[in-house]
């Protein structure tokens, strides 16, 4: 490994450590909101019907159908929630319970 490659890797690890321990300037980090979300893929991976998916995560059934059939695109806030559902579905379920 070259010194340059090592230095880049070390800088990345130092940055990640600072972010995790709270010493990094969080304003330097931006949230990435995807332009496209494959709702059907998320839903089927979770083994849910359209009805169950909508009910579990608080979406209108008509919206889920429209998203999957390409008639509508989820709004920004829905894309954020869908991405969280994709990565951490149990966390969303816990947060929305009760």
C-alpha positions as CSV (number, residue, x, y, z in Angstrom):
1,X,0.0,0.0,0.0
2,X,1.3,3.4,-0.9
3,X,1.7,6.2,1.7
4,X,-0.8,8.3,-0.2
5,X,-3.4,5.5,-0.1
6,X,-2.8,4.9,3.6
7,X,-3.2,8.6,4.4
8,X,-6.5,8.7,2.5
9,X,-7.8,5.7,4.4
10,X,-6.6,7.0,7.7
11,X,-8.2,10.4,7.0
12,X,-11.5,8.7,6.2
13,X,-11.4,6.6,9.4
14,X,-10.5,9.7,11.5
15,X,-13.4,11.5,10.0
16,X,-15.8,8.6,10.7
17,X,-14.5,8.3,14.3
18,X,-15.1,12.1,14.8
19,X,-18.6,11.8,13.4
20,X,-19.4,8.9,15.7
21,X,-18.0,10.4,18.9
22,X,-19.6,13.7,18.2
23,X,-16.6,15.9,17.7
24,X,-17.1,16.4,14.0
25,X,-18.9,19.4,12.6
26,X,-22.2,17.9,11.7
27,X,-23.1,20.8,9.4
28,X,-20.5,19.4,7.0
29,X,-22.5,16.2,6.5
30,X,-25.5,16.2,4.2
31,X,-28.4,13.8,4.0
32,X,-28.9,12.1,0.7
33,X,-32.5,11.7,-0.4
34,X,-32.8,9.4,-3.3
35,X,-34.7,10.6,-6.4
36,X,-36.1,7.1,-7.0
37,X,-37.2,4.5,-4.6
38,X,-38.3,1.0,-5.7
39,X,-41.4,0.6,-3.5
40,X,-42.4,-2.8,-4.8
41,X,-38.9,-4.2,-4.1
42,X,-39.0,-2.9,-0.5
43,X,-42.5,-4.2,0.1
44,X,-41.9,-7.6,-1.4
45,X,-38.6,-8.0,0.5
46,X,-40.5,-7.5,3.6
47,X,-43.1,-10.1,2.5
48,X,-46.0,-7.7,2.8
49,X,-49.1,-7.2,0.6
50,X,-49.8,-3.6,-0.6
51,X,-52.5,-3.4,2.0
52,X,-50.3,-4.6,4.9
53,X,-47.4,-2.4,3.8
54,X,-49.6,0.7,3.6
55,X,-51.2,0.0,7.0
56,X,-47.8,-0.9,8.7
57,X,-46.0,2.2,7.6
58,X,-48.8,4.7,7.5
59,X,-49.1,5.2,3.7
60,X,-52.4,5.5,1.8
61,X,-53.1,2.2,-0.1
62,X,-53.8,4.3,-3.2
63,X,-50.4,5.9,-2.9
64,X,-48.6,2.6,-2.6
65,X,-50.4,1.3,-5.7
66,X,-49.7,4.5,-7.7
67,X,-46.0,4.4,-6.7
68,X,-45.6,0.8,-7.7
69,X,-47.4,1.3,-11.0
70,X,-45.5,4.4,-11.9
71,X,-48.5,6.8,-11.9
72,X,-47.0,8.8,-9.1
73,X,-43.6,9.4,-7.5
74,X,-43.3,9.5,-3.7
75,X,-42.8,13.0,-2.3
76,X,-39.4,13.8,-0.7
77,X,-40.6,13.0,2.8
78,X,-42.2,9.7,1.7
79,X,-38.9,8.8,-0.1
80,X,-37.0,9.5,3.2
81,X,-39.4,7.2,5.1
82,X,-39.3,4.5,2.5
83,X,-35.5,4.5,2.6
84,X,-35.6,4.1,6.4
85,X,-38.2,1.3,6.0
86,X,-35.8,-0.4,3.5
87,X,-32.8,-0.2,5.9
88,X,-34.4,-0.4,9.3
89,X,-38.0,-1.6,9.1
90,X,-38.2,-2.6,12.8
91,X,-37.1,0.8,13.9
92,X,-39.9,2.4,12.0
93,X,-42.4,-0.1,13.4
94,X,-41.2,0.7,16.9
95,X,-41.3,4.4,16.3
96,X,-44.9,4.3,15.0
97,X,-46.2,1.9,17.6
98,X,-48.6,3.4,20.1
